[in-house]
Amino acid sequence: MGIIYRKNNLLLLLLVLAAGVFTSCGTTQNVVYLSNLDSAKYTQIPKAAFKQPLIQADDILSITIQTQDVTDPSAFNQTSNTGGNSSSGSDPAAAATTGFLVNNDGNVEIPIIGSVKVSELTTTQAKDLIKVKASKYYKDPTVQVRFANYKVTILGEVARPAAYILPNEKVTIFDAISLAGDLTIYGKRENVMLMRDNGDKQDIIRLDLTSSQVVSSPYYYLKQNDVLYVEPSKARASANNAQKTQIITIGISVLTLLVSIFARF
């Protein structure tokens, strides 16, 4: 009876050691977004206020001017549908972008209308300004102004890291992540890095996607040229370490052999 008792203790000890080998490979990953919310209750969260982005030098704008009646037919034939577009293919980073470039002085050159200063304006304000100037040539013109190169770059532990041209200006961090195919199981959801240009400085912000407070963050809405970096977890580092993997495999094999040997006696 004593021999059986000691044998069972040895088996139990070996199983505990084997479990320790598995658990030492990595920590439990927090993979749930907004995990601090009570799933059994209806919850309302104050949302960050959206601010329209301002046009800057080197932006590319899609500008469309349309009218059914013009004071100068020749001008209408040249510019009644002036503008650009953003085309996209299977590779979003390789998408071609055309439109009106905002030069270093903050101006765009529109045929017939001429130079228009649009820097530090929203697209709504730029549309109103261009409409006033276009009214000199067109009767009751309709003007549309959009960003043609509103870009966000997503790197790190996501399914499809790339630079993405976004279809509109009002894009949240979750919208951008969904474009990249979501975070992988190895991505640190509690520590996503946002890099944002701020004049001659670069702002670095850490965001916790597992907390509902991210919805109220002033960085919830992304700006043009923002970069998101999803840091890999320790589990990813361990998975990529061939030497550790080999040692763990050998250790498990030895423990399995020892368990088999003790089980025979």
N, C-alpha and C positions, 0 to 999 in steps of 0.2 A: 504493500500500500504506500509506503514511504517512497519507494522508487518511482511509482506512478506520479505521486505528488510532486517530486522534484523534477520529473520529466515535463509535467505540465507547466511548472514554473519557468523552466528553460524555454519551452515553446512560447510562453507568454512574453518573456523577455525579448526573444528574437523578433516576435511580431511587433513589439513596441519599438525596437530599434529600426525595423523596416519602415514603420510608419514615420519615424523621425527623419529617415532619409528622404521620403517623399515630401514631407512638409517643409523641409529645409530648402527645397528647390526654389520656392517662391512664397509670397504672401498672398492672402485672399484678396482678390481684386474687386474693387467697387465699380461695378459696370452699369449701375442704374442712374439715369439722369434724374435730377430733382428728387433724390431719394429721401429727403427730409420731410416730404409732404405725407400727410396721413391719407392713405389710399381709400379709407372708408368714409371720408368726409369731402364735401364740396368746399373748394378753397379758391379764394380770390387773392391774387398777388398784385401789388402795385407795379405797373410796368413802366420802364424807362421811357421818357419823352423822346420822340423821334425828331431830329433836327435835319432839315434838308442839307446835303453837302454843298459846299461852295465850289464853284468852278475855279480851277487853278491853271497856271501855265503848263503846257504839254498835255492837257486834257484834249480828247477828241470828242467833238459834239456832232450828233446827228441833228441837222436843222432842215425842216421841211416847211416850205411856204406854198400855200395853195389859195387860189381865188378863181371865181367864175367870170370876173370882169376886170379888166385892166385898163389903165389910161395909156399904157404904151405896150401894144401887142408884141413888139420885138423883145421887150424886157420879159414879158410873161413867158414867151417861148423858151427863153434861156433859163429862167429860174423859178418857174411855177412849181417845180417839184425838186428843189435844191436840197441836198442832204447827203447823208451817208448811211451805212448800215453796218451791222456787226454780223459776220457770218461765222458759223461754228461747224466743226466736223466731229469726227470721232475723238480727236485729240483737242481738248479745249485750249491747251497751251499754244497750239499752232493756229488758232483761229485768226483769220485776216480781219483787220478793222479799217474802215474808211470813214471819212467825215471831214469836218472842219477842225483843223488844229489850232488850239489857243497858243499864240506865240508868247515869247518871253515878256512882252509888254502887256499881256492879258487880253489881246485883241483877236478877233476872228475876221477874216476877209471874206465877205459874202459878195458874189457877183452882183453888179448893178447897185446894190445897197452900199457897198464899201466896207470900211473898217468899223467894227463895233466892239467896244470894250465890255467884256463879259466876266473878267476875273473878279472874284470875291462876290459874285452873284449866285443865287440859286438858279436852277434851270427854269423855274417859274418866273423869276425876275428877268432872266435873260430873254425869255419868250415875250414878255410884255415890252421890253425895250426894242427888240427886233421888230415886233409888230408895229410900233410907232414909226420906226424908220421905214418899214416896208410900205406903210400907208401912203408914202409919197409917190410910190410907183404902182401900187395895187389898190383896188377898191375893196374894202372889207376883207383884208387877207386873214387867212387862218395860219397860225404859226405853231409848230411843234418843235421843242428842243429837248433832247435827251442825251445822256452820256452814251457814247459808243464804245468806250473802253473802261467801263466801271469794273475794275479788276480786283479780285481777292485771291491771295495765294495761300494754299493749305498744304502743310508739310508734316512729315512724321508718321505716326501710327494711325493712318487712315487708309481706306481701301484703295483710293485713287488720288494720291497727292499730285497737285498740278496748280497752275494759275488759271482761274476761271473768270470769264467775262460774264457779268451778271446782267439779267434782263431788266432790272429796275434798281432804284436807289435805296429802297427800304428793305434791307436784308439783315436778318438777325444772325447771330452766331450759329444757331441751329440750322438755319437755311443753308448757310455755307457748308456746314459739316455734312448735311444731307447730300449736297452736290458731290462731295468727295466720297460718298458711299459709306458714311459713318465711320466712327473710330473702330479700330480692331480691338480684340479682347485684351491686347497688351497695352492699349493707350491709357495714359493717366488722365481720367476724366476730372479728377479733383485738382489738376494743375496744368491747365492749358495756357500756353503763352500767346499773348497777342502783342505784335509789334506794329507800331503806328508812327508814321512820320509826323514830326512836330517842328516844322521849320528846320533849323540846323541841328535838331536833336532827335533822338529816337526814343519814343516812350515804350517801355516794357511793362505789360500788365499781366498778372496771373489771375485766371478765372477758374472758379470751381463749378463745373457743370453738374455736380451732384447736389448742389445747394440751390434752392428756389430763389435765393437772393440774386442769382445771376440775371434773372429777368428784370430786376430793378436797377441793375448796374448801368452806369452811363456808357459802358462799352458793349451793351447788349446788341445795339445796332452797329454794324460795321461801316467803315468808311472806305473810300477808294484807296487802293494800294495797301490795305491792311494785310498783314501776314499772320496766319495762325500756325503755331507749331505744337503738335501733340507729342509730348515726351514719352518715350517707352518706359514701361515699368521694369522692375528688377526681374520679373519673370521672363521678359523678352531678352534681357541681357544673359540670363542663365540659359535660355533656350539656344542662344547663339554661341554659347561657349562650348566648343566641342570637347575640350579637356574635361570640364565638369561633367558633361553628359556621359563621357566614357567612364569616368570614375564612379558615377552613380550606377551605371549599368553593371559594372563589375561588382560593386558592392551588393546590389540586389541579387545578382547571380550567386555570390558567395553565401549570402543569407538564406537564399532559397535552398542551396545545397545543404547547408547546416541544418535547416529545418527538416529536410528529407532524411538526413542521417539520424537525427535524434528521434524522428518519428518511427524509425525502424527498430529502435531498442526500447 
